[in-house]
Amino acid sequence: MSAVSAEARARDPRSGGHGPPTPTLEHWDDLDARRDEWSALAIEAGNLFATWEWADAWRRHAGGGGAPQVFAIRDGDGPPAAILPLWLATSRRLRLVRFIGHGAGDHLGPICAPGAEAAAVRGLEHAMAKFAPGWDILLAENLPGPAPWEKMLAGRALRREVSPNVPIDGRSWDEYVTSRSPKLRRDIRGHERRLARDHIVRYRLAEQPERLQRDLDVLFSLHAMRWGPESRALGPARRAFHGDFAARALERGWLRLWFLEVDGSPVAAWYGFRFAGAEWFYQGGRDPAWEAASVGSVLLVHTLREAFQDGLREYKMLRGDEAYKGRFASEAREVLTMAIGRG
């Protein structure tokens, strides 16, 4: 990476000692002590996967071998303008730097307010130069649009994905349904009606801390029924992480763990979050025995309707180009993965 360090900018005679304070780079060792500053910036960034809670649960349960290398960019005495939550993993061949939360988080990268990404990238270049020669490759995964990461980072694009959204922006549920295709309108209105005609249907939101682990076990079971017991998303290797984060999310009012119960038994689960004015659909599962009744779609429609009725800003379907997402979403943002080599 080529970088213009903060020290070099401070020495620039054109500054004349006037203007805004020169940004400084801080290395954060005690992450617990930085929780309040981190949380405030994550809310400003509007990114669930940038929260201190996500990072802390991940490093406790899902980080594997490695160590955090977290930097903050600060203007004068004010709050951080950006946080760089890096993770260094070493092997015999490579010293790989990734962002904290990789593997589990859908939107990663520098934590900053929208529009401040260029300044965050300059801080990232400074941090990596300062950290050299202790790394070989920075694997920058799941950088969310619309920021032009490929233009700002001197690296190679490895993967491009889409992250579909349903904009709400004050529209009513009826307005949204009317805007969709005739077939989807029939499905939205018909699947739930037919299921309720022949069965007792109940939607249940997990809200009791003392019951949360049992609810998560039901989620994990339904997910395994649909995707197989070794699914990486909610498989055995990540369940401790999700249990930890879900408990924190429930305490903070973010958790949205929904179940569709038919005749008293759970047949579908929807696992997501409500954060920064948006609904985040993370994962789900369903009983294949109820495939013909489209129980997964019925539950998804319920959560979408709830988001509209509660006046949220948007419904995020997160990474993936699955056909069902295209049916419901009307916009999609690029999610980019890049590799940046030292030098």
SVG drawing of the C-alpha trace seen along z (x, -y; Angstrom):
<svg xmlns="http://www.w3.org/2000/svg" viewBox="-60 -29 69 63">
<polyline fill="none" stroke="black" stroke-width="0.4" points="0.0,0.0 1.1,-3.5 0.1,-5.8 0.6,-9.4 1.0,-9.1 -0.5,-11.5 3.0,-12.5 3.9,-13.5 0.7,-15.6 1.5,-17.2 5.0,-18.2 3.5,-19.6 4.5,-23.3 1.3,-24.1 -0.7,-23.5 0.9,-26.5 -0.2,-25.3 -3.8,-26.3 -7.0,-24.5 -8.5,-21.4 -6.4,-19.2 -4.2,-16.5 -5.8,-13.1 -4.0,-10.8 -3.8,-7.0 -4.3,-5.2 -3.7,-1.5 -6.4,-0.2 -5.2,2.6 -8.1,2.6 -11.1,3.1 -13.5,3.3 -12.5,-0.2 -13.4,-1.4 -16.9,0.0 -18.8,-3.3 -16.8,-5.0 -17.0,-1.9 -20.8,-1.6 -21.5,-5.3 -19.6,-5.0 -21.3,-1.7 -24.7,-3.3 -23.5,-6.3 -22.3,-3.8 -25.7,-2.0 -24.0,1.4 -25.0,4.2 -21.8,6.2 -19.7,3.2 -21.1,3.2 -18.8,3.8 -21.1,6.6 -20.7,8.5 -16.9,8.0 -16.6,9.0 -18.7,12.2 -16.9,13.1 -13.4,12.8 -14.4,14.8 -16.0,17.7 -15.2,17.5 -11.9,15.9 -9.8,19.0 -6.1,18.5 -5.1,14.9 -5.1,11.6 -6.9,8.3 -5.1,5.3 -7.6,2.4 -6.8,-1.1 -8.8,-4.3 -8.5,-7.5 -9.2,-10.6 -9.4,-14.3 -8.0,-16.2 -9.8,-15.6 -13.1,-14.6 -14.6,-11.1 -13.0,-8.6 -13.7,-9.4 -13.1,-5.7 -12.2,-2.4 -10.2,0.2 -11.1,3.6 -8.3,5.8 -7.4,9.4 -4.0,10.9 -3.8,14.7 -0.5,16.3 0.5,19.5 3.8,21.1 3.2,19.5 1.3,16.3 0.6,13.6 -3.0,12.7 -4.9,9.7 -8.7,9.7 -11.5,7.7 -12.9,8.8 -16.2,10.7 -15.1,12.4 -16.9,15.6 -20.0,14.6 -20.5,10.9 -22.1,9.9 -20.9,6.3 -17.4,5.6 -14.6,3.1 -13.6,-0.2 -16.2,-1.5 -17.1,-5.1 -20.1,-7.3 -21.4,-7.1 -19.3,-9.3 -16.2,-9.1 -14.8,-5.9 -12.0,-7.7 -10.6,-9.1 -11.0,-5.7 -9.0,-4.1 -6.2,-6.6 -6.1,-5.7 -6.1,-2.0 -3.1,-2.6 -1.3,-4.4 -2.1,-1.5 -0.9,1.2 2.3,-0.8 2.9,-1.1 2.2,2.5 4.6,3.6 6.5,5.9 4.3,8.0 1.8,9.0 1.7,10.3 -1.9,9.9 -4.9,7.9 -8.0,9.9 -10.8,7.2 -14.0,9.2 -17.6,8.1 -17.0,4.4 -20.5,3.0 -21.5,0.5 -22.2,-2.1 -18.7,-3.2 -16.2,-2.8 -13.8,-0.5 -12.1,0.8 -11.1,-2.8 -9.8,-3.6 -7.9,-0.4 -4.8,0.6 -5.7,4.3 -7.3,7.0 -11.0,7.7 -11.6,11.4 -15.4,11.7 -18.5,9.6 -21.8,10.3 -25.1,8.6 -27.0,7.6 -30.7,7.1 -32.9,4.7 -36.6,3.8 -36.9,0.0 -39.7,-1.0 -39.3,-4.8 -42.8,-5.5 -44.7,-3.2 -47.6,-1.2 -47.7,2.6 -50.6,2.4 -48.6,0.1 -45.7,2.5 -47.8,5.5 -49.5,3.7 -46.0,2.8 -45.0,6.5 -45.7,9.0 -49.1,10.5 -47.8,13.9 -46.0,12.6 -49.2,10.7 -51.1,14.0 -48.5,15.9 -48.3,13.2 -52.1,13.2 -52.7,16.9 -50.1,19.0 -50.9,17.7 -54.7,17.9 -54.6,21.5 -52.4,22.5 -54.7,20.8 -57.7,22.4 -56.6,25.9 -54.4,25.3 -53.9,23.2 -51.2,20.7 -49.2,18.6 -46.3,16.3 -44.1,16.1 -41.2,13.7 -38.5,14.8 -38.6,12.2 -37.8,14.1 -34.1,14.3 -34.7,17.4 -36.1,19.2 -33.6,17.9 -31.3,20.9 -34.3,23.3 -35.4,21.0 -32.0,21.0 -31.9,24.8 -35.2,24.8 -33.6,22.4 -30.5,24.5 -32.6,27.7 -34.9,26.2 -31.8,24.7 -30.1,28.1 -33.3,29.7 -33.2,27.3 -29.5,26.9 -27.9,30.0 -26.3,30.5 -22.9,29.1 -24.1,25.8 -21.4,23.2 -23.9,20.4 -25.5,21.9 -23.6,25.1 -22.0,26.5 -18.8,24.4 -20.7,21.1 -23.5,21.8 -21.6,20.6 -20.9,17.3 -24.6,16.9 -25.8,17.8 -23.5,15.1 -24.5,12.4 -28.2,13.2 -28.3,12.8 -26.6,9.4 -28.9,8.4 -32.0,9.4 -30.9,7.3 -30.4,4.3 -33.7,4.8 -32.1,5.8 -32.9,9.5 -35.8,10.6 -36.1,14.3 -39.4,15.4 -41.1,18.8 -44.1,20.0 -45.9,22.5 -48.6,24.7 -50.9,26.7 -48.6,25.9 -45.3,27.0 -42.6,24.8 -42.2,25.4 -40.1,22.4 -37.7,20.0 -36.5,16.5 -33.3,15.2 -32.5,11.5 -32.1,8.2 -33.6,4.7 -30.8,2.1 -30.4,-1.5 -33.9,-1.7 -33.6,1.5 -34.6,5.1 -31.7,7.5 -32.6,11.0 -29.6,13.1 -30.7,16.8 -33.6,19.1 -34.7,22.7 -37.8,24.8 -39.2,28.3 -39.1,29.9 -42.2,31.9 -44.1,28.5 -42.4,27.6 -45.7,27.8 -47.3,25.2 -44.5,22.7 -44.0,22.1 -40.6,20.4 -42.2,17.9 -45.2,17.4 -42.9,16.5 -40.7,14.2 -43.8,12.3 -44.9,11.9 -41.5,10.4 -41.6,8.1 -45.2,6.9 -44.1,6.2 -41.2,4.1 -43.6,2.0 -46.2,1.7 -43.5,0.6 -42.3,-2.2 -38.7,-1.0 -36.5,-2.4 -35.6,0.8 -35.6,4.5 -32.1,6.0 -32.0,9.4 -28.2,9.5 -25.7,11.3 -26.8,13.7 -28.6,13.8 -31.2,16.4 -34.2,16.2 -36.6,15.5 -34.7,12.4 -35.1,11.1 -38.9,11.6 -39.2,9.4 -36.4,6.9 -36.3,3.9 -32.7,2.8 -29.3,4.4 -25.9,3.2 -22.6,4.7 -20.5,6.4 -16.9,6.6 -14.0,8.8 -10.4,7.6 -6.9,8.8 -4.2,6.2 -0.6,7.3 2.1,5.6 4.1,3.4"/>
</svg>
